[in-house]
């Protein structure tokens, strides 16, 4: 797996936009990636230094198909909350000011 394939997409949520003011950014990452690989990917793609990385693994939700009792399960996911240095910023993210 290359460095560019580790970060799937940014998680643009209400809570995530409030964390930008604290220099924290939330990304969906590949399920088998670890903190060291995530730090390398962030440094290469966004050219910022990660101070701290928290990883959250989640189970996929159960979804019903049609009107019958057939259920399927969505894919599991993994999110990374990345804290960067206070003098750095990732372009393209908007913070929400109250």
PyMOL commands that set and color helices and strands:
alter all, ss='L'
color gray80, all
select helices_A, chain A and resi 3-6+14-22+35-46
alter helices_A, ss='H'
color red, helices_A
select strands_A, chain A and resi 7-10+24-29+50-58+62-64+71-73+77-84
alter strands_A, ss='S'
color yellow, strands_A
deselect
rebuild
show_as cartoon
